[in-house]
Amino acid sequence: MRNSTLVMPENDIVTTMVTLAGCAKFDRIIVSGSTASQRMLELHRRGYSRVATTSTCVLPQGQYDVGLIEWRLHSIRALEATLNWFVHFLGSAGVLVIWIDTEEHSAKRILTSMVERLGLKVEASLRHGAGLAISARRLDSKILSVAA
């Protein structure tokens, strides 16, 4: 029996994350993960000029519209610790997209539980090959946008 895994091409991961986030060219985007600088350059090439990485923006002050995290080869516990810190970079109507490199069937449930504990609601998810992407938005974003 042959064991094969489909691998999503690198640019498809960026396309998937940007699509799930609903990014506009003028959105402030922050990127995190082992390939953050490469992702930042890829987004710049695509016309997104307001992109930073967590290594270039060290103070989380709710200043970003979109947060993109690509998680590979690290534990789920480490991801949870990162999310607890990373979520503070997002503004009140911010959207978070997480790509994790896993084939585990329980990953969606675990990831959904993590983001919900942070006050986010999963809006969409996509499984492709050996990865899973989810997008989540702050629960209070709809209330704030109506009030504004």
Backbone bond lengths (Angstrom), bond angles and torsions (degrees), N, CA, C in turn:
res aa  C-N    CA-C-N  psi(-1)  N-CA   C-N-CA  omega(-1)  CA-C   N-CA-C  phi
1 M - - - 1.453 - - 1.514 109.20 -
2 R 1.293 116.21 129.49 1.458 122.20 -178.70 1.520 110.69 -91.49
3 N 1.322 116.42 132.56 1.464 121.36 179.62 1.520 108.12 -105.80
4 S 1.311 117.47 111.22 1.460 119.53 -179.56 1.523 110.01 -124.89
5 T 1.319 114.32 148.75 1.454 120.46 179.43 1.522 108.21 -126.60
6 L 1.308 116.34 130.50 1.455 120.13 174.36 1.512 108.56 -77.75
7 V 1.309 116.46 133.25 1.456 120.88 178.58 1.516 108.03 -113.20
8 M 1.317 115.29 126.92 1.449 120.74 179.72 1.523 108.79 -74.21
9 P 1.335 118.35 128.77 1.467 119.23 175.89 1.526 110.42 -57.35
10 E 1.322 115.88 147.09 1.464 121.70 -175.04 1.528 112.79 -53.11
11 N 1.329 118.41 -43.17 1.464 119.36 -177.74 1.529 111.45 -69.48
12 D 1.344 118.15 -23.43 1.461 120.46 176.02 1.525 110.94 -69.34
13 I 1.322 117.26 -32.87 1.466 120.40 177.60 1.520 109.39 -63.46
14 V 1.321 117.08 -45.85 1.466 121.09 178.78 1.527 109.93 -62.44
15 T 1.318 116.76 -45.67 1.460 120.87 179.55 1.523 110.76 -59.62
16 T 1.324 116.71 -44.82 1.462 121.37 179.36 1.519 111.09 -61.42
17 M 1.327 116.52 -46.55 1.464 120.33 -177.69 1.532 111.16 -64.65
18 V 1.326 117.05 -43.70 1.467 121.17 -179.89 1.524 110.41 -64.79
19 T 1.318 116.92 -40.34 1.467 121.10 178.90 1.522 111.12 -65.48
20 L 1.332 117.06 -46.57 1.466 119.90 179.13 1.524 112.13 -62.43
21 A 1.334 116.47 -33.96 1.473 120.21 179.71 1.518 111.99 -77.91
22 G 1.317 117.39 -21.56 1.459 120.18 -174.97 1.514 111.21 67.01
23 C 1.322 116.41 39.10 1.477 122.18 -175.48 1.523 112.68 -63.91
24 A 1.304 115.25 137.94 1.457 122.56 169.87 1.524 106.94 -105.30
25 K 1.310 117.07 155.21 1.475 121.88 -176.63 1.525 112.15 -59.32
26 F 1.322 118.45 -26.15 1.467 121.42 -177.15 1.530 113.35 -93.50
27 D 1.340 118.04 -3.90 1.468 120.95 179.72 1.523 111.23 -65.20
28 R 1.325 115.21 145.30 1.462 120.84 171.95 1.518 106.95 -84.88
29 I 1.330 116.31 121.94 1.458 122.50 -173.64 1.523 109.41 -120.47
30 I 1.323 116.77 135.67 1.457 121.52 173.63 1.525 107.70 -120.08
31 V 1.332 114.89 136.95 1.458 121.93 -174.81 1.519 109.37 -119.83
32 S 1.327 115.69 139.91 1.455 120.90 177.83 1.518 109.54 -137.73
33 G 1.314 115.64 155.77 1.460 121.28 178.46 1.508 110.40 128.78
34 S 1.316 115.58 176.08 1.464 120.48 -175.52 1.529 112.88 -66.96
35 T 1.319 117.93 -20.94 1.460 121.32 179.62 1.527 111.65 -112.21
36 A 1.318 117.74 25.61 1.471 121.72 -173.70 1.523 112.83 -57.18
37 S 1.335 118.05 -44.45 1.471 118.18 -177.85 1.526 111.46 -67.53
38 Q 1.326 116.66 -35.89 1.463 119.43 176.76 1.527 110.28 -66.55
39 R 1.328 116.36 -40.91 1.466 120.12 178.78 1.527 111.14 -65.08
40 M 1.331 116.55 -38.95 1.458 120.49 178.33 1.534 109.66 -61.22
41 L 1.315 117.48 -45.19 1.471 120.74 178.82 1.522 111.56 -64.34
42 E 1.314 116.63 -40.36 1.467 120.47 177.58 1.530 110.76 -62.20
43 L 1.309 117.40 -42.70 1.463 120.80 177.92 1.528 111.07 -65.72
44 H 1.322 118.00 -38.76 1.466 121.10 175.72 1.529 110.11 -60.79
45 R 1.333 117.35 -43.50 1.473 121.04 178.48 1.526 111.54 -61.50
46 R 1.318 116.74 -29.68 1.468 121.07 180.00 1.525 112.72 -85.54
47 G 1.325 117.64 -0.27 1.458 120.36 176.16 1.511 116.04 101.47
48 Y 1.314 117.49 4.15 1.467 121.64 176.58 1.530 106.87 -88.87
49 S 1.319 116.77 104.36 1.468 120.19 -172.71 1.524 113.88 -92.92
50 R 1.316 117.64 -14.34 1.475 120.68 -176.80 1.525 110.53 -104.32
51 V 1.335 115.54 61.07 1.457 122.21 -176.29 1.516 109.36 -117.96
52 A 1.320 115.60 136.97 1.469 121.64 176.73 1.522 108.35 -135.97
53 T 1.322 115.75 165.90 1.461 120.65 173.25 1.520 108.08 -112.80
54 T 1.302 116.34 163.98 1.463 119.45 178.82 1.521 111.50 -65.93
55 S 1.328 117.67 -20.38 1.466 119.21 177.26 1.529 111.67 -79.92
56 T 1.328 118.07 -20.38 1.469 120.62 178.22 1.519 112.34 -98.06
57 C 1.324 117.54 -14.65 1.470 121.97 178.66 1.516 107.58 -129.32
58 V 1.290 116.37 96.21 1.465 119.82 -170.82 1.524 114.80 -88.87
59 L 1.328 119.38 -16.63 1.458 121.06 -177.86 1.529 111.39 -103.31
60 P 1.319 117.46 109.52 1.466 119.54 177.87 1.521 110.96 -77.34
61 Q 1.347 115.99 114.24 1.465 120.46 -177.96 1.520 112.38 -131.15
62 G 1.318 117.32 27.02 1.460 120.51 178.40 1.503 113.50 65.86
63 Q 1.331 117.21 33.37 1.453 120.69 -172.48 1.532 115.29 -99.12
64 Y 1.327 119.03 1.21 1.465 120.74 -175.76 1.523 111.84 -112.53
65 D 1.344 114.83 145.48 1.460 122.19 178.52 1.526 111.25 -83.57
66 V 1.335 115.61 -32.47 1.460 121.91 -174.90 1.518 109.60 -136.17
67 G 1.316 115.95 136.51 1.462 122.22 173.60 1.513 108.89 -121.13
68 L 1.337 116.87 128.09 1.458 121.76 179.58 1.524 108.62 -118.61
69 I 1.316 116.82 125.13 1.458 121.50 177.26 1.519 108.69 -122.98
70 E 1.320 115.92 126.23 1.460 121.58 174.03 1.516 106.78 -111.09
71 W 1.319 116.50 116.26 1.461 121.68 -171.89 1.522 109.87 -113.65
72 R 1.336 115.11 116.84 1.466 120.92 179.62 1.523 110.19 -132.68
73 L 1.300 115.50 140.14 1.464 122.70 170.21 1.519 115.20 56.46
74 H 1.288 117.58 25.86 1.457 121.34 176.93 1.531 107.80 -125.26
75 S 1.301 115.73 161.03 1.465 119.63 -177.92 1.526 111.38 -74.91
76 I 1.315 114.66 158.41 1.460 121.43 176.47 1.528 110.05 -65.05
77 R 1.317 117.61 -36.13 1.472 120.63 177.70 1.533 110.95 -61.86
78 A 1.317 116.53 -40.55 1.465 120.18 177.60 1.522 110.37 -65.57
79 L 1.329 117.20 -37.14 1.465 120.77 176.73 1.521 110.10 -63.09
80 E 1.311 117.24 -42.00 1.467 120.55 179.81 1.527 110.93 -61.52
81 A 1.321 117.55 -42.51 1.468 121.37 177.37 1.527 110.54 -63.39
82 T 1.330 116.24 -41.19 1.468 120.63 178.37 1.525 110.64 -63.97
83 L 1.319 117.45 -43.66 1.462 121.03 179.62 1.522 112.04 -62.54
84 N 1.331 117.12 -39.07 1.469 121.02 178.40 1.524 111.06 -58.69
85 W 1.306 117.49 -33.57 1.467 122.79 179.12 1.529 110.69 -86.32
86 F 1.340 116.36 -43.91 1.463 122.61 -172.60 1.524 112.99 -65.54
87 V 1.328 117.81 -35.49 1.457 121.75 -175.25 1.527 111.98 -59.41
88 H 1.315 117.60 -23.31 1.461 120.91 -179.74 1.533 113.14 -74.68
89 F 1.320 117.98 -9.49 1.457 121.79 173.71 1.525 111.45 -77.85
90 L 1.333 117.58 -21.16 1.462 122.33 -174.42 1.514 112.13 -83.52
91 G 1.326 114.84 139.71 1.450 121.43 175.16 1.520 110.59 -72.68
92 S 1.322 116.70 178.54 1.467 121.75 -175.26 1.533 112.88 -62.93
93 A 1.308 118.42 -27.29 1.466 121.71 178.00 1.525 110.70 -109.23
94 G 1.324 116.44 19.63 1.458 121.33 -175.27 1.517 113.56 -67.83
95 V 1.325 114.58 151.51 1.459 122.05 176.81 1.530 108.09 -118.57
96 L 1.315 115.04 141.09 1.452 122.45 -178.92 1.523 108.33 -118.20
97 V 1.341 115.98 131.21 1.457 120.41 174.77 1.517 107.35 -121.69
98 I 1.318 115.11 128.59 1.461 121.17 -179.65 1.520 108.55 -119.78
99 W 1.322 115.79 128.68 1.465 121.91 173.16 1.514 106.75 -110.64
100 I 1.323 117.62 121.62 1.460 119.75 175.54 1.523 108.92 -118.19
101 D 1.297 114.70 140.26 1.449 123.12 -178.03 1.527 107.88 -91.38
102 T 1.329 116.35 86.86 1.460 120.58 -177.39 1.519 110.76 -153.31
103 E 1.324 115.38 150.60 1.462 120.61 174.26 1.523 111.40 -107.40
104 E 1.322 117.14 0.32 1.468 120.92 -178.45 1.522 110.41 -61.56
105 H 1.315 115.15 132.92 1.472 119.88 -179.58 1.518 112.04 -72.66
106 S 1.321 117.59 -24.33 1.461 120.93 -179.56 1.534 112.38 -84.24
107 A 1.324 118.08 -4.44 1.465 121.46 -175.22 1.529 112.52 -60.02
108 K 1.313 117.86 -40.60 1.468 120.44 -178.77 1.523 110.52 -63.70
109 R 1.321 116.74 -44.04 1.457 120.75 179.67 1.530 110.84 -64.22
110 I 1.314 117.23 -43.40 1.463 121.55 -179.87 1.523 110.39 -65.31
111 L 1.331 116.85 -45.83 1.459 121.31 -179.57 1.522 111.47 -65.13
112 T 1.322 117.07 -41.13 1.461 121.51 177.62 1.527 110.29 -60.54
113 S 1.301 116.43 -44.48 1.462 120.99 178.43 1.528 111.44 -60.91
114 M 1.324 116.54 -42.24 1.476 120.79 179.19 1.517 112.26 -60.53
115 V 1.328 116.59 -48.92 1.469 119.00 -175.88 1.523 111.21 -71.49
116 E 1.306 117.55 -31.74 1.470 119.56 177.79 1.525 111.64 -66.47
117 R 1.333 117.41 -34.79 1.466 120.74 176.82 1.526 111.06 -65.73
118 L 1.327 117.24 -20.06 1.461 121.59 179.25 1.531 112.32 -92.13
119 G 1.324 117.61 4.39 1.458 121.23 179.79 1.520 112.92 84.09
120 L 1.319 116.72 26.45 1.459 122.26 178.07 1.522 109.37 -114.90
121 K 1.328 115.96 153.78 1.458 120.85 177.72 1.522 108.39 -120.26
122 V 1.320 116.06 128.39 1.466 120.91 178.85 1.517 108.75 -67.86
123 E 1.337 115.44 126.92 1.467 120.94 179.68 1.523 112.24 -100.32
124 A 1.339 116.39 -35.32 1.459 120.20 -177.38 1.516 109.20 -154.98
125 S 1.325 114.82 157.40 1.455 119.97 175.26 1.519 108.62 -146.31
126 L 1.321 114.77 157.43 1.458 120.42 -178.79 1.513 108.28 -149.23
127 R 1.307 116.79 127.67 1.460 121.81 174.25 1.521 106.86 -106.58
128 H 1.329 116.12 130.44 1.447 120.99 179.79 1.516 108.75 -144.05
129 G 1.308 116.65 118.29 1.458 120.25 179.37 1.513 110.78 57.88
130 A 1.322 115.61 -121.59 1.472 120.99 -177.00 1.515 111.99 -97.71
131 G 1.323 118.11 20.63 1.453 119.21 -177.33 1.514 113.32 -134.40
132 L 1.322 113.77 165.28 1.449 122.02 178.23 1.519 108.08 -137.81
133 A 1.319 116.52 132.36 1.464 121.42 176.24 1.518 108.51 -121.83
134 I 1.336 115.45 138.24 1.465 119.83 173.61 1.523 108.47 -132.77
135 S 1.320 115.44 149.98 1.461 120.14 172.55 1.523 107.08 -118.89
136 A 1.327 114.61 141.40 1.457 120.52 -179.01 1.524 108.94 -140.82
137 R 1.308 115.26 149.63 1.462 121.67 -178.97 1.515 108.84 -128.70
138 R 1.324 115.77 153.29 1.471 120.19 177.58 1.517 109.59 -59.09
139 L 1.309 116.43 139.08 1.466 121.24 -179.26 1.519 111.89 -64.69
140 D 1.328 118.10 -32.70 1.454 121.66 -177.06 1.522 113.73 -87.13
141 S 1.339 119.63 2.64 1.459 121.29 -175.62 1.517 112.49 -65.40
142 K 1.320 118.21 -37.87 1.477 121.36 179.75 1.525 110.30 -65.51
143 I 1.315 117.13 -40.63 1.464 121.55 179.94 1.526 110.23 -64.72
144 L 1.339 115.73 -43.93 1.461 119.77 -178.89 1.518 112.06 -66.56
145 S 1.358 117.59 -38.29 1.449 118.97 -178.75 1.533 111.71 -69.64
146 V 1.325 118.25 -32.38 1.468 121.67 177.86 1.522 109.33 -71.33
147 A 1.310 117.55 -39.02 1.455 121.61 -178.58 1.518 112.52 -69.82
148 A 1.312 117.47 -26.81 1.467 121.39 -176.19 1.477 113.05 -78.03
